[in-house]
Amino acid sequence: MKNARTPKLSIIILNYNSRKLLIDCLNSLKNVKDEIKFEIIVSDNGSSDDSLNKTQDWGKANSDIKLIIVENKENLGFAKGNNRAKNFISGEYVLFLNTDTIVFKDTLNKTVNFLAKDVKIGALTCKLVMANGKLDKDARRSFITPWIGLTHIYLKLDRLFPKSKLFSQYWYGYIPENVTHEVDVVQGAYFLTRKKILDEVNWFDEDYFLDGEDIDLCWKIKKKGYKVYYYPEVSILHLKGATKGKNKTAKKNISFAEKRKFTLSGVDSMELFVKKRLWNEYPKPLVLFVISGIKLLKLLRYLQLRIFG
């Protein structure tokens, strides 16, 4: 039986050369430490920017918060890096949290309570608000199907008809952003679930290196009969792309090779997911149609990167 000192929530933060973002994220957690008993596990993927020393200093200055640092010797990627923390957690609930996030008041408490009241809910996220005040559309997504492949990847009809139930299924644009509802996929920037469920589905699939891990994990959770929810009653700030070299500030500080890896990681993972999870779900011609669209998208993103940087 767990005692009163055992954390209810284990927060896993994967870090790779994101020292300032990490410390800002940790400080936001410090500001809400009285909402719920939590521990923090920082899994560091071989950072070279003094992240470890700064995190250790933060831990010493905030000794009332349980902080565990997992030192990985190299960049293991998102899936392996997060999975390295699984032997250190003691909470019933597990939150995967990006370094490029700021957690607001009531978010931890209310999301855990929402998850706790229904055993059929296997995972959820809150509302992810970007620096410009807009919803991060990737907070809630549908699995790629042949129809969504056509409307989202090929024809981009969800951009032309963002609120259409027929054409805007990928980002659930037809459902208002402040409505709580069931979804296929929630984003890994704020991904709340139970340790029991993670153990049941064997955590993240380590075939993924960067991007797509959250989609695959949601797939495995739903295959076990659980629901996945988007819960916008509370929110976090998501400085989207800051850890991947995808925003303007970050792009100035990384090489072209890194830009290429990060820019194409999403479509590479999308292709991997389709091959791993959808190959036997639909007729082969339809699956190949989706894959060809993903490859076309990859080519377009590469050319855009070469031309515009």
Beta strands, then each sheet from edge to edge (+ up, - down):
strand 1: 9-15
strand 2: 38-45
strand 3: 66-72
strand 4: 93-97
strand 5: 101-103
strand 6: 121-129
strand 7: 140-141
strand 8: 181-183
strand 9: 185-186
strand 10: 190-194
strand 11: 227-238
sheet 1: 3+ 2+ 1+ 4+ 10- 6+ 11+ 5-
sheet 2: 3+ 2+ 1+ 4+ 10- 6+ 11+ 8-
sheet 3: 7+ 9-
end
